[in-house]
């Protein structure tokens, strides 16, 4: 069935009210169709300096109402979660997907979870602990047998959404032991 189509401003306000009630209480943020430069050559861009969500004026109107809603949520999650498609962003997206479930917007929830997976893979399904790190390292090595130690640390950082320095601080000896046992230099 899906949601009814709304104009851009109505959709933005509705998403703010239902998904991000604590965000932008002063109403500083706006939404607009952007130029290629404003979009940074993407289909959407959350400009935290200008407080504007920019959308591609060719792509966005062709989306279903559910797709539009999910897309706006995705971009707002870059402000309330993280600028990049990392763990903090994915966690905030999953929170929004649970909200969509509660609101009976199952198609929006499905789109959000698909988006999480397309950018983040199964990262949320693995806990950030020694077992999760070990599971990811095994999978990473199985698919990338020639990976370097530096490449391994960068992939761990991206997958779990933490800086390399934090990953080293939390699991440095385990990662080094894995690398040594696997012949990774």
C-alpha positions in Angstrom: 0.0 0.0 0.0 2.7 2.5 1.0 2.6 6.1 2.1 0.8 8.9 0.2 3.0 11.3 -1.7 3.7 14.7 0.0 5.6 17.7 -1.2 9.2 18.0 -0.2 8.7 20.4 2.8 5.7 18.4 4.1 7.7 15.1 3.9 10.7 16.7 5.7 8.5 18.1 8.5 6.7 14.8 8.9 10.0 12.9 9.1 11.3 15.3 11.7 8.2 15.0 13.8 7.9 11.2 13.7 11.6 10.1 13.5 13.7 12.8 15.0 11.6 14.7 17.6 14.6 15.9 19.5 16.5 17.0 16.4 16.5 20.6 15.1 14.1 22.0 17.8 14.8 25.5 16.5 13.9 24.6 12.9 17.3 25.7 11.6 17.5 22.9 9.0 15.9 23.0 5.5 15.6 20.6 2.6 16.1 21.5 -1.0 17.0 20.2 -4.4 20.7 20.8 -4.9 23.2 21.4 -7.7 25.8 18.8 -8.5 28.3 20.8 -6.4 25.9 21.1 -3.4 25.3 17.3 -3.7 29.0 16.6 -3.9 28.2 14.4 -6.9 25.8 12.3 -4.8 22.0 11.8 -4.9 21.8 13.3 -1.5 24.0 15.3 0.9 23.6 16.4 4.5 25.4 19.8 4.6 26.0 20.3 8.4 27.7 23.7 7.8 24.7 25.1 5.9 22.0 23.1 7.8 20.5 21.9 4.5 19.7 18.4 3.2 20.3 18.5 -0.5 18.5 16.1 -2.8 18.9 15.3 -6.5 16.0 16.9 -8.2 16.0 14.2 -10.9 16.2 11.1 -8.8 14.2 12.0 -5.7 10.8 12.7 -7.4 10.9 9.3 -9.1 11.1 7.4 -5.8 8.1 6.0 -4.1 6.8 7.9 -1.1 8.3 5.2 1.2 11.6 5.5 -0.7 11.5 9.3 -0.3 10.9 9.0 3.4 13.7 6.5 3.8 16.0 8.7 1.8 15.3 11.8 4.0 15.8 9.7 7.1 19.1 8.4 5.7 20.4 12.0 5.2 19.3 13.2 8.6 21.1 10.2 10.1 24.3 11.8 8.8 23.7 14.7 11.2 22.4 12.8 14.2 24.5 9.7 13.8 27.7 10.3 11.8 28.8 12.0 8.7 30.0 8.8 7.1 28.5 5.4 6.6 30.0 3.9 9.7 28.7 2.1 12.8 27.3 5.3 14.5 25.3 6.1 11.3 24.1 2.5 11.0 23.0 2.4 14.6 21.0 5.5 14.1 19.5 4.1 10.9 18.5 0.9 12.7 16.9 3.1 15.4 14.9 4.8 12.7 14.0 1.4 11.1 12.6 0.3 14.5 10.6 3.6 14.6 9.2 2.8 11.2 8.2 -0.7 12.4 6.3 0.9 15.3 4.6 3.4 13.0 3.5 0.5 10.7 5.7 1.8 7.9 7.2 -1.6 7.1 8.4 -0.6 3.6 10.3 2.3 5.1 11.9 0.0 7.7 12.8 -2.5 4.9 14.4 0.2 2.8 16.4 1.6 5.8 17.7 -1.9 6.7 18.6 -2.5 3.1 20.5 0.8 3.0 22.3 -0.2 6.2 23.4 -3.5 4.7 24.4 -1.9 1.3 26.8 0.5 3.1 27.7 -1.4 6.2 27.2 -5.1 5.6 26.6 -7.2 8.6 28.5 -4.8 10.9 25.6 -4.3 13.3 25.2 -8.1 13.7 28.6 -8.4 15.2 29.3 -7.1 18.7 32.3 -4.8 19.2 34.0 -7.3 21.4 36.8 -9.9 21.0 34.5 -12.5 19.5 33.1 -10.0 17.0 36.6 -8.8 16.0 37.7 -12.4 15.6 34.7 -13.4 13.5 35.3 -10.4 11.2 39.0 -11.0 10.9 38.4 -14.6 9.9 35.9 -13.5 7.3 38.1 -10.7 6.1 41.1 -13.0 5.6 39.0 -15.6 3.8 37.9 -13.1 1.2 41.2 -11.1 1.1 44.1 -13.5 1.5 46.7 -10.9 0.4 45.6 -8.2 2.8 48.3 -6.2 4.6 48.3 -5.5 8.3 47.6 -1.9 7.6 44.7 -2.8 5.3 43.4 -5.2 7.9 43.3 -2.4 10.5 41.6 0.0 8.1 38.9 -2.5 7.2 38.3 -3.2 10.9 38.0 0.5 11.6 35.5 1.1 8.8 33.5 -2.0 9.6 33.1 -1.3 13.3 32.9 2.5 12.8 35.8 3.4 15.2 39.1 5.0 14.6 42.1 2.8 14.2 43.6 4.2 17.4 40.5 3.0 19.4 40.6 -0.4 17.7 44.3 -0.7 18.6 43.7 0.4 22.1 40.8 -2.0 22.6 42.0 -5.1 20.7 45.6 -4.4 19.6 47.2 -7.6 21.0 44.4 -9.8 19.6 44.7 -8.2 16.2 48.5 -8.6 16.2 48.2 -12.2 17.3 45.8 -12.9 14.5 48.1 -11.2 12.0 51.1 -13.2 13.3 49.3 -16.5 13.2 47.9 -15.8 9.7 51.2 -14.6 8.2 50.0 -11.1 7.6 52.7 -8.4 7.5 
